[in-house]
Amino acid sequence: MPAYNPKVIEPRWQRFWEENKTFRTPDVSDKPKYYILDMFPYPSGAGLHVGHPEGYTATDILARYKRMRGFNVLHPMGWDAFGLPAEQYAIETGTHPRETTQKNIDTFRRQIKMLGFSYDWDREVDTTDPGYFKWTQWIFLELFDTWYDHAQKRGGPIKELPIPADVQAKGPVAVRAYQDTKRLAYQAEIPVNWCEALGTVLANEEVVDGKSERGGHPVVRMPLRQWMLRITDYADRLLEDLDKVEWPHAIKEMQRNWIGKSEGAEVDFRLRIADLRLKDRVPQSAISNLQSDIRVFTTRPDTLFGATYMVLSPEHPLVDQITTPMQKKAVDEYKVEAARKSDLERTELTKRKTGVFTGAYAVNPVNGESVPVWIADYVLLSYGTGAIMAVPAHDERDFEFAKQFRLPIRPVVMPPAAWLAKTKVFGVVHKMLSGSDPLYSQKHMDAPSPGAATLSQFEVQVIRRAGRFVSAQPRDPHKYAEQVYRDAVELFDECFVGDGVAMNSGSFNGQTTAEFKARITAWLEKEKKGQRKVNYKLRDWIFSRQRYWGEPFPILHELDAAGKPTGVVETLSLEELPLTLPELADYKPTGKPEPPLGKAKDWVEVTRNGKRHRRETNTMPQWAGSCWYYLRYLDAKNEKQICDPEKQKSWLPIDLYVGGAEHAVLHLLYARFWHKVLFDRGHISTPEPFQKLVNQGMILGEMDYHVPRAVYEANKSEFARMNLQTVLVTEEKKEICILRNLSSDPSKYSPLNEEQIEKRDDKNFLKGTKIELVGKAEKMSKARGNVINPDEVVDEYGADSLRLFEMFMGPLEATKPWSMRGVEGVFRFLNRVWRLMVDERCEELKLSDVVQDVEPEKETRRFLHQTIQRVTGDLDSMSFNTAIAAMMEFTNHLTPLKIRPRSVLRTFVLLLSPFAPHLAEELWRLLDSGQQTLAFEPWPKYDASLLKADTIEVPVQINGKLRSKLTVAADMNAASLEQAALADEKIRALTEGKTVRKVIVIPGKLVNIVVG
């Protein structure tokens, strides 16, 4: 086997690592620990594509590197295997989700092992394993048994919750009911995204344009009793502790925005029945029972004088009470329409604002004005109080809404001069006052219709308004713009949302925003019309799914003699866990909010201590198992505890966590929440789970070329002649045809290659035609047919080539297009490395004769130590692509050497080993025949004294253009470098007969000769 053959080398070393448990991590070690973690995958039926291993490759390189640096490395892998996709596939195929899940896990495991990742497979976890989800259920019980003490800022056992004396006096039932209102896990009826086709509640992120992201099924909003987790109690700590972790700034900001802490005031707007004109149209009984106030939350109480209308969420309980008969039909229809939209759609800033007037009015507490009450879907019941005071002059959404429905806009904050100066109004006023344009002269300004023939209606209106202040104001455009803002704010095409000075606000006029906020809030509290309030955008976590394939809740609902729930909930004990799913012949969703588990009558009905109970028939969401899996890796086989206390103290927190940015707010926020609860309850010793977080970028498909469908239809025969096929996709509501080479295997991805494209006038054309092509790399997807299977890449080029290319494509965090030519390029590099050491003339594997036990030449030694320095530094900074480039450069240096020192090659193989471990192991054994594996060999160290070169190459320019290069002493001074440059034969010939006007010398870098 003299030629490099990864098909032989790689399986052999993978078997060696597995049989010898090379990467099994000891629990006890005198080495420093390094816990490096991948976000574990959801094993789908499609298996991996080449984008998936990018993060795994990065962590594996670092794991191997850290072992060689003397760390005890924990590098585990597992499967996030419960959830909707597996169940949907099972329903469609008639196969139990357990079978499909295990089959998918087997495929993923095989593919991951095929890539040579150094995981400790003895710690493998699977969220669907009863031995695992036993502890997911146990954590839920801990949440159920925990209340949050806001004074102490920590969670504690529910038995330690102080019970008010009046509650205690009512007895145990009242005490238990009070405790239930404080538990971190509780039940509540809330509006949810219900998908009848999928038979489950969906998160806002799973709903697009009113349809489910999976399958495109209709989704409606409806109230449903759900299990909830009180994550909002931990909002402040989740915010504050972001300062303790080393995460990307963008991810921290996403979490801060998702939590959305805002400080302001709650304000009561009174419904004054006499002003509502409801008496003649609404029964007196309804009026007498009507809630008297609409409470709003605002972060800008300083803008209360600018509130010109109010908006309630369509789901607000007051809507039905205050809607007048005349408006009832429109309101009811709008409520149905709003129920079809997700919260994300409803709050999208760019969408057209919609709403309906209820017919009711409320009273502004600061000025006594009656303001109309509307409903609109941009207000959510889940944020604040579900009602807002609308201040269109100072809120973008209110501004758009007011313009849409012609509602009053009253400015109450004067913007600073800098903001006014950027407006179109200021531009018109400035021209008017400067006299630079005759159309804006005093003569035109005094005319009945100034410049109407040539000026826009907007400009005419501004001039008219500004003209009123000519005699009263100095000719300062800022002052004029202020007056127009006061008098005709509707002329401004945007609202001012920043801080300024109060206006149109009674006795508060002239105060800064900060002063006004403090004083108006104090006034509201004094007058009992409002109070200070801190609010969060974060909502409590909906923790129920109406599906079969998920963790069962370890909960029993007590029933009365008639079989109806009493409201008393009992929990299973640890000894009764795990509670496993019942075997069901039919686990399809019912289409109603009645989970499939309700069909398992024998499982659902339970008699305990002589009382009848009913098990919870909802299951936990997929997020549950992924919230804590990093803990189970520490003690994966422990049947008595979630994790041995000493082991978690040894390993936590995780030193490096690598995964996609798409998990920024949900998984990462949920996992931090669970971790903090377990920390508060004394089960773990660190307040945060993930010390450092890195997000890998996306790997796109190869560059694809497409044409509009009309162009394809007009050139069908030409495409057929050239053996091109098309993939029809819809992109931005337009149909396009992606061109591919015709293949005997339609599943093969065969994009156009460079030889089929020609550039003309900076445009791409199909070679030999006038057909213009658009080139673009897109996300890999089945629909586009651009998915690359790693099995095929490994089969052709080997796992080391795939690993190396994924890291060589560019920075880890960047989005990069795939390229099979790039894979081929790194495969050629690995072949060159092979030939540096292996005699390819022999049939048996042996070292080349050029490899000898000799001392390296000075230049080779210097280059080696420079390479050690570069690769080490790049690994520490996770700059994998530049580390590979450094090794490629060193290979280029070694290749022409007639004698290659064995010691240099041994060091080089160690540098290469984290990146291409199979090849490195093979070469290491060849170089050191007695060694079994290099996995724990010490990482090479560089000698700083050897890094500096004796000579360097300095470019010489003439008038900025490179004309020659000098090889000179590294420490040559500027004067000597100038003399050497002028004496160079090429430079002398080019400057002969010309005047050297100036010589610019940067020692060690550059010489530039300026000639005339």
N, C-alpha and C positions, 0 to 999 in steps of 0.2 A: 504493500500500500504506500508507494512513495509519493503519489500526488495527494494533495489536500482533499479529503473526502469526509465532509461533515456527516453524511449518512451512516458512516461507520463509527466515527469518533464520538459523536454526541450521544447516541443511545448507550454506548458503553460507559461513559462517565455518569450519565443519569442513573444507570443501574448501580454503579459503584456508590454514588452518594446515597441512594435509597437503601441499599443493602447494609451499608456501614453507618447509616444514620449520621452522616457527616455534619449535618446542620442542626442536630438536636441540641436545644439550648438547656444547659443545666440550670436548675433553680437556685443553686447555691454556688457562688464563685467569688474569688478574691479580686476579680477584674472589675473595672467600672462598668456599669450597665448602659446599654443603648437600646431603647425600645423603638423600633421603626415599624410603622403600620401603614398598610394600604386600606383605603375604603373598600371593604369586601364587595364582591360583585353579586348582582342578581343573575342567577344562571338561567338564561333564556334558551329556548329550543334552537335558536340560530347559532349558538356558540359564539366564540370570540371573533371579532374582526381585528384588523391590525391596529386600530386605534386604541383598543382596550389595553394592550400590554405596555403602553408608553409609561404610565405611572409605575407599573409593577417592575419594569426594567430599571427605572431610576432608583427605586428603593432597593432593588436587589444589588445594584452596583454599590450603593452606599453600605448595605449590610455586609457585603464581602470586604469592602474597604475597611469598615470599622472593625471587623474581626481581625484583619491583618494589623490594625493599629492597636490591638490589645484589648478590645472591648468584649464583654459578654453580651452578644447581640440576640435580641428576641425579634424574630421576623416571622409572623404567623399568617395563615390564610384560612378563610372560611366562606360560608355561603349565606346570603340574605335571601331565604328561599320561600317564605310565605308571601301571599299577596295575590292581587287581582289577575295579572297576566297568566300565571300558571293555572289558575282556576278557570279563566275564560277558555284557554286552550283545551283544558280537560273537558269542559262542557261541549265545545265544538267537536271534539274527537271521540267523546264517550269513554275516555280513559281517566282513571282516578288521578287527581292532582299529585298524590304521593308518588305515583309511578312516573309521571312526566317530570316531576321535580328531581327525583333521583337520577333519571336518565340525563337530564340537563346538567346536573352536578357532575356526573361521571364524564360528560363531554368537556366541561370546563376544566375539571381536574386534569384530564389527559392533556389538553392543550397547554395548560399552565406548566405542567411537568415537562412537556416537550420543549419548553423554552429555557429550561435549566435554572429556574429560580430557586434560590437557596432557602426555601421555607422549612420551618420545623413542622412537618406533617403530623407529628404526634399530638399537636395542639389544634388540629383542624376542628372547626365548629360548624354546625348547621342549625339555623334557627328553627327548623321544623322537627328537630330531634327532641323527643320528650325530655331527655336528660338536660337539654338546653332550656326549652321553654318552661320547664318547671321553675326555673329561676326568674324568667320573665314574669311569670305569674306571681312569684314571691315578691318581686319589686313592686308590682301593682298593689299587692296587699300592704306593703310598706307605705306607699302613697296614700292608700285608703286610711291608714292608721296614723297619718301625719297631718298636723295643722301648722300654720306659719305664724310665728310670733313676730309681728312687725316691730315691736319695741326692741327685741333682742336680735332681730334680723336673722332668724334661723328657724328651721323646722324642728318640731318635737313630737313625741308620742301624743295621741289624742287624749290619753288618760291625764295628761298634764295640762289640758286646756282649762283655764279658769271658767267656771260656770257661774253666771249671775245668780244672785240669791233668789230672785223671783222665778227663775227657771227651775232651780233646785226645789223650790217649794211645790212645784207642780208634779214632781216625781220622776222616776226613771225614764218613762216614755218621752217626757219633755226634754230631759237631759240628752237622751240619745238623738232626738230631733235637732237640738241645738248643735251637738257635735257634728251631725251630718252637714250642717251649713258651713262648717269650717274645714272639712276634710280636703286634702289636695286632690283626691279622687271622689267625684260626686256625680249625681245625675241631675240633668236639667232639660227642659224642653226649649229648644232654640231653633231658629231658621237655619236650614241646611240646604246644600245642593243635592237634590235627589234625582238619580238617574234610574228610571223605571226599567230600561232595557238591561242595564248592568245590575240592577237590583241592589244598589248601595248608595251611600252618601259619598260624595267626592269632595276633595279639598278644592279651594279656589283655584289652585295652580293646575288642577286636572280638568278645568272647564275652559273651553275656547269658543267664543262666539255663541254662548248658550248651549254648547254641545260638549259631550265628553271627549277628552283628548284621545282616549282609546275607543275607537269604533264610530265616533261622530254621532252619538245618540243624544236626543233631547234631554236637557237638564232643567229642572224647575226648582224654585225655592219653596220649601214647605217646612212647617214646624214639626220637630220630631224629638222624642225623648232620647237623650244620648248620655253615655258616660263622658265626663269631661275631666281634664286634668288642669289644676289651678296654677298654670305656669306664670300667670300674671303676678302672683305673690312674689315670684323671684325676679321680677322685671328689673328692679334696681340693681340687684347683684349681678344679673346677667349683663347689664350695661357696665357697671363699675369694673368688673373683673376682666373685661376686654383689655384693660391696660396691663394686665399681668401676663398676657400671652404674646408670642411672636408670630403674628398672623399678617397676611397681606392687608394693606390699608383698605383696599376696596371691599374685602370680606368683612372687616370690622364695621365699615360704614353701612354695608347692607344689613348687618345685624342691628346696628343702632337705629337705622331707619325703620326696620321691621318692628322693633320694640316701640319706637316712636314716642319717647317720653316728651310730654309737653306740659308746661306750667301755665296756668291761667285762672279762670274763675267760672263757676257755675252761676248762671243768672236766671231768675224767674220772670217770664213774661206772662202776665195775668190775662186770662180770657175774661173779658168784661161782657157779660151776656147782653146788656142793653145795647152795646155797640155792635154786637154780632148780628142783630136783627134776626134772631133765631126764634123768638117767642111765638110768632104766628105759624112757624113751619115745623117746629120740633115739639113733641109732647113735653108738658111741664115736668113730668117725672124724669125724663131724660136730662132736662136742663138742671134739675136739682141735684142729680147724681153726677153731673159733669165735673171732672177734675178741674180745679180752678187755675192751675199754672201749667205753662209749658217751660220746662227747665232745659236750658241749653248750656253747653260747655264751649268756651271760647278762649283762645290763647291771646286774643287782642281785646280785652275789655275796654281799652282806650278808644275803640271805634264804635262803642254802643250808640253814640248819637248819629252814626251813619247807617244804622240798621233800618232798611226800608221795606223789608218783608222777612218772613220766616219760612223755613223749609223743614218738613218732617220726613223721615224715612217712610216709604210706602208701608212698611211693616209696623210702624209705631202704633201702640194700642189706642192712642187718642184719635187716630184718623177716622175710624168709623163713628166715633162719638161726635165729632165736630163737623163732619161733612154735611152740608145742607142738601136737602132733597134735590135741588136743581143741579147740583154738582155730582150727585151720587153715581150716576151711570159712568161719567168720565173718570171718576176716581177709581171705581171698581175695575174698569177696563185697564187703567194704567197699572194698578196693583198686579194684575195677572201678567201684564207685559214685563214688569220689573222682576217678577219671580222667575223669569226664564234666563236672567243674566247672573253671572258670577259677580262677586264683590270687586274683582280686578277689572272687569269690563265696566262696571258701574262707575268706578272712580277714575277711569282713564281720562287724563286732562284733555286730550285731543278730540274726544268724541263730542258730537253735537248734543247740547243739553236739552233734556226733555223734562216735562213736569205738568202738573194739573193743579188749579186753584181749588181749595176745599170749600170755599164760600165763607170761611171763618176768619175772624180777626183777633189779634192779641194786642196788648198794650206795652209799648216800650217803657221800661221802668225808669229811664232817666229823663224822658221828656214828655211822657204821657200820650205820645202819638199812637194811633191805631195802625197796625201793620197787617197786611194780608198774610194768611197762612197757606202755603202751597205744600204739595208733596213732590219729591223728585228723587230719582234713583241714584243721584250722586251723593246722597246722604245715606249712611249706613246705620242700621239699628245697633250694630255691634261696636260702633265707635262713639265715645262720649255718651250722650243721652239719647242719641238717635234723632236729635233735633238741632237746628242751627239758627242763629240770627244771621241774616244775609246782609253783608256790607259790600255791595258791588263795587264801590269805589276802591276797595282795598283787598279784594280777594279775587283771584283769577276765575274760579268756577262761578262765583256769584256774579262777577262782571259779565261773563259770557251768557249766563242765565238771564240776567236783567236785560241785556241787549236783545236776546232772543224773544223775550216776552214784553218788551217795552215797559219795564219797571223802573222806578226812580233810582237815580245814582247820585248820592250826596257825598262829596268829599269831606272828610273830617281830619285828615292828616296832610299838612302841606309838605310836599317832597322837598328834598334839598336841591340847591341850584344845579348840581351836577346831573341829577336825574332829569330835571326839566330841560337842560341843555341838549339832551339826546333825543328829544321828542320832535315830531314833525311840526307841532305848533310853534316851538321855539325857532325852528328854521324859517317859518313864514314871518314871525315877529321880527327876527333879526334882519331879514331883507327889508321889511317895512321901515325899520328905523335907520338902517344904514344908508339908504338911498342908492344902493348899488344897482337896483333894477328899477327902471322908470315905472313899471307896472305897480310898484309899491310906494310911489311918491305920495306926498301929502295931497296933491290934486286928485289922484285916483282914489285915495283913501276917503276924501270928503264926498266923492261922487255917490249918487244913490246906489249904483251897482258897480263897485270898483273893479275894473279889469274883467268884468264878467265874460267878455268875449274870449278872453285868452286864459284866465285863471280858472282853476278847478273850483267846484262848489265849496270844497273844504277850505281852500285858501280864502275865498270870498268871506266865508263865515268867520274865519279867524281874524281877518282884517276888520270886519265889522265890529267884532267883540273888542278887539284891541284898540280900535279907534276911539272907543268911549273914554279911554284913560290917557289920551294924548296930552291934554292940558294939565292933568292932575299928577302926572308922574314924571320923574326925570327920564331921559331917553336911555333907560337900562333895559335890555331885552329880557333879563331875568325877572324884573318887576312886572313887565307886561305879561310874561308867560304865567306868573303867579296869579295875576288878575284874571286871565282867561281860565286858568284852572279853577279858581273860585266861582267864576260866573258861568262857565260852560264846560264842565268836565267831560261831557259827552263828546267833545271834539278830540279828546285824546284817545288814541287807538289801543291803549293798554292801561291797566290799573296800576297804581302804586301800592306795593305790598311791604315796603320797608318802614324803617323808623323815621320820624320827622317831628313836626311841631303841630300841636292840636289846633284845629280851626272848626268853626261851626259847632262847637261843643260847650256852649254856655260859659260858666265860670271857669272851666278848665282850659279855655283858649290860651295859647301861648306856651303851654307846658310841653316839655319833651315827651316822647313816647314812654320812656322809662318812668318819669315822674307821674305821668297821667295814669299808667297802669297801677302803680302803687296806691295812688290817691282814690281812684275810682273803685278799686277792690275794697279798700277800707270803708268807703262810703256805702257800697253795697252791703257789706257785713253789718255796718251800723244801722242801716235802714231795713235790715232783714230781707233784702231783695236778692241776695247772692252770697257767695263765699269763695275763698281761695280753694283751688283744686289742682291736683296733679293728675294727668290722664295719660293713658298709654294706647297706642294703636294696636299693640299686641293683644290678641284674644286668647281666652283659655282654649286649650287643645281639645278638639273633638276626637274622642278616643274610641268610637264605636264604628264597626263596619257590619253591614247586614249581609255578610257572606259566610261561606263555609270554611274556606282555606285560610285560617288564621288561628291565633292563640285563643283558646276558650278562657273566659273570665272565671276566676275561682270564687264565684259569688252565687249565693242562694237568696231568692226572694220569698219571704214567708207569705203563705196564702191563708185566707180565712176559710170558714166552713163552706162558703159558697164558691171557693176556688179563686177568689180575687185577691190581688196583692194587698197586704196590710201596710206596705211602706217600710216594713222592717227588713233590713238586709243583713245576712249573715255571711261570714267569710269562711273559706276552707282553711284548715290548719296546714302547716308545712308537711305533716305526715300524710295528708290527703293529696299532695301534689306529686307528680304532675296530673292535672285534669286533662285527659286526652280527648280528642274529637271522636264522636261516635261514628261507626261505619254507616254510611248512608248510600242507598241505591240511587237516590235522586237528590243531588245537592245543587240543583239549578236554583237560581233566585226566583222568588215567587212573583216578582214584579210589583209587589207591595212592600211597605216597610216592615215586613215580617220575615226575619232571617230564616234560612233553610234549616238551621239547627232545631227550629220549632217542630220539624217533622219527626225528629227522633224522640218520640213520646217516652219510651222507657228510660232514655238518658235524661230528658228534661225534668220529669216528675221525680221528686226525691222526698222520702219521709225521714225526718231526723228528730230524735227526742220526742217522738209522738206527734210532731207537727209536719204538715205538708209544706213543701217548698217547690219552687220552680227555678231551675238553673237559668242564668243569663244566657240568652240565645244569640246576642251579638257576639262578634269576635273582635279581637284587638286589631288595629291597623298594622300594615307592614312595617311602619316606623318603629314599632315596639321592640322587635328583636334586634334592630340595628342601633338602638340607643346605648347598649351596654356591652356589645360583643367583645370589645377590647379588654374588658375585665375577665371574661371567661377564658380567653387565651392564657391568662396567667395561671389558671388552675382548671384545665378543661375537663378533667375526669373526677373532680370532687363531687361526691354525692351528698355530702353533709352541709356544705357551705357554698355560697356563690363564689367565694374565693378565699383562700387562706389569708388571714390578716397580714402575716409576715411577707407573703409573696407580693401582695399589692403594695406594701410599704417599700419593698425592694425595687419594684418596677415602675411605679407611677411617679410623675406623670409620663405620658408618651413623649418621647424626645422629638419625633418627627412623624407627622401625619400627612399623607399625600393622597389627593383625590381631586375630583372635578369641582369647579366653582359653582356648579348647579346645585350643590348641596349646602350652599352658604347659610341659608336661613332655616331650613326645616330640620334636616338631620343634625346639623351642628348645634342648632339651638336646643332641640329636644334632648340631645345627648348631654349637653352641658346642664340642662335642667335636672335630669335624672341623677347625674353625677353629684350635683349640689345637694339634692335630697339625701342621697346615700352618705354623703360627707356629713351632713347635719345629724344623721342618725347614727354616726359612728362606725359605718361599715367600711369606709375608705378614708385615706389620710390626706388627700390633696383636694383643694377647692376647685381645680380645673383639670380636665382630662388630657387636653392636647396642648402641649407647650408650644410647639412650632407647627405651623400649617403651611403647606405648599400646594398650589393648584397647578396641575399639568394642563397644557393647552390641548386643543382639539386637533386631531389628525384628519384632514379632509381627504376626499378621494383624489385621484389623479386629475390633472387638467382635462376638462371636457370641453368639446366644442359643439355649439348648437346653432340652429337657425330657427326663425319663426316658422310656424306650421305652414303658413301660406307659401313661404319660400320652398319648403320641402315639397309641398304638393306640386309646385310649378317645376320642380327639378327631379321628380321621382325617377325618371329613366336614367338621368345622369348618375344619381346615387347608386342605382342598381348596377349600372355598368362598372362602377368603381368598387363593387362588392361592399357597400356600406349599408348598415341597418340603422334603425332609429329607435330611440326610447322616447315616447311622448309623455311629457310632464306639464303640469300647470304651475307657472311661477308668476307671482304677483298678478294673478287673474288673467294671465296670457298663456296660451298654449305654445310650447316650444318643442323642437325635436332635437334630441341629443344624438349626435352621429357616432357610430361605433363601427369597427371593422367586423364584417360578417365572420362568424365562427361556427365551426361544426358543433360546438357545445354552447348553446345559448346562455348557459349560466356563467360562462367565462366573461370576465370583464376585459374588453378589448378596445380601449380608447384610440383615437387617432394619434399617430406618432409625428415627430417633428418633420420627417421626410414628406408627410402628406400635407403640410402647411407651408404656405409661402407668405411673406410679408410684402405689402405694397402700400406706400404712403401711410406707414404706421398702422396698417390694418391687416387682419388675418384673412387669408383666402384659401379655399380648397385648391390645392395645387393644380394648375392647368385649367382653372375655371375662373369665372367672374363671381362665384358664390362667396359672399362675405360671411365669415364665421365669427361668433362671439365665444371667447375662451374664458372659462371660470372653473375654479376648484370648489366643490360643494361638500357638505357634510355627507358622510357615507350613509346610504339608506337603500333598502330593497327597491323602493319606488324608482330611484334613479339608476339602479343596477350597477352601482360603483363600489360595492362592498368587496374588500380584499380579504380573503380567508387566510389566516396565518399558516394553516396547514399547507397550503400551496406554496407559500414563500419558503417555509422551512424545507419542504420537499425538494425545491429547486436550488436554494442557496444555503440552507442550514439556519439553525436558531441563532448562532453567533452573528451571522450577517444581519438577521432581522433586528436583533438587540442593538447592534452597533449602529445600524442605519437610523433606528428610531431616536437614538440619542444624538446622532450627527446632523439630523435635519435642521436643527436650530435650537434656541433656548428652550428649556423644558416648558416654560409658561406660555410660549408662543403658539399660535395657530399655524399649522404647516400643511402643505399638500403632500400627499403620498407620491412616490415615484419609483417604479420598478427599476428604472435606470440607476437611481441612487442606490438601491439595494445591490445591484450588479457591481457598482463602483466600490462599495465597501467589501464585497466578496472578493474582488480583485486585490484589494489591500490585504485581506487575510491570507490570500494566496502568496503574496509577496513576503509576508511575515513567515509563512511556512517554509518558503524557499530560502530564507535567510539561514535556516538551521538544518533542513532536511535534504539529504542527497536523493534527488529525484531519479537518478540513473539506476538506483538499486531497486530490486523487487521487494526487499524487506526494509522495514523502517530503520534508518540509521542516520546518525549525524553526518552532515556534510563535512568534507575534509577541510573546508575553509574555517570551520569552528575549531579553535585551538586554545589551549591554556596559556595565553600570553597576556602581558600587560597591555592595556589599551593605549593608543597614541594620545597625546595631550589633547588634541582637538576632539577626539571621540569621547574622552573622559569629560571634557567640558560640556559637550553637547548632551551627554547622558545626565549629568547633574542638573543642567538647565531643564531637561525634560522631566526629571523627577520633581523639581521645584514647580514646574508648570502644572503637571498632572495632579500633584498633591493639592496645590492651591485651588485648582479648578474643581476638584472633588469636594473640597471643603465648602466651596461656594455653589455647588451643584451646577457648574458650568460644563456639562458633559461634552458638548459639541467641541469646545475649544481644547479640552483634554485629549479628545480623539485626534484633533488636528495636530497637536503637539507630537503624538505618537506616530502619526503619518510622516511628519517631517523627519523625525529621528530614523524611521525606516528608510527614507530616501537617503539619509546620510550613510546608513550601514550597508545598503545594497551594493555600491561599487567597491567596497573594501575587499581586498583579496584575502586578508586574514581577519576573522571576526572573533574577538575575545569572548570566550565562554562566559566570563564573569559579567560582561556587559549584556550579553543575551539573557542570562538568568535574571538580571535586574529588570530588563525590558519586559520579559514574560510576566514578572510579578506586577508591573504597572498595567499590563494589558489584561490581567486575569479577571478583574471585576467586570470588565466590559465583554470579553469573549472567553468565558470560563472553560468551555470545552476544549477549545484550541490550546489555551494556556496550560491546562492540565496535561494534555498530550505532549506538548513541547517540554514542559517541566520534567516529566518522567523521562523524556529522551535526554535532557541535559543532566539530570540527577537521577540516574536509574534506580537508586535505592529508595527514593521518596514515594510515598503512597498518594499524597495530595498536597497541593500548595495552599489550601484554603486557610490555614492558620500560620503560614509563613510570615515573618515580620515584614511590614511595609518598608520599602527602601527609604533611606534618608539621604538628603543631598548635603554636600560640603559647600558652604557658602564661599569659601576661598577659591573654589574651582569654577565659579559661575562666570567670572569676568573674562572676556576674551583678550588675548594679547593684541590681536589686530582686528580691525573692523572695516567695513566697506562704506565709504561715504560718497553719496551722489554729488556730481558737479553739474550745475546748470549754467546756461548762458541766456540771459534775459528771461529766466523762469522756465526754460526748456531743458530737460535732461540731455546732456551731451556726453558724459563720461562718468566712470566710477573709479575711485581711488581705494586701494587697500593700504591702510596706514596703521600705525601704532594706535591702540585704543585711547591712550592718554595724550595724543598729539595736541599741542596748543593751537590757538587760532592763527597766530602769525606763521607757524610752520605749515599749517594746513593750507593757508592761502598761497604760500610759495610752492607747495607741492601741486596744487591745482593749476597754477599758472604755468608750471613746468611740464605738465602732462602733455604728451605728444598730440592727442586729439584736440585738446583745448588750444594749444599753440597754433595749430593749423587753422582753427576756426576763428581765432582772434587776430590773426596776422593782418596787418594793415588797418586795424581798427583801434579806437581809443577805449581803453578800459577806464570807465568813469567811476566805478565803485565795485568793491568786492565785499559781499555779505557772508560772514562765516558764523555758523552755529557749530561749535566743536562737537565732534562725534555724530553730527546729524546731517549737515548740509553746507555746500559752498555754492553761492550764486554770484556770477560775474555779470555786471551790467556794462555793456559796451555800446558805443555810439557810432 
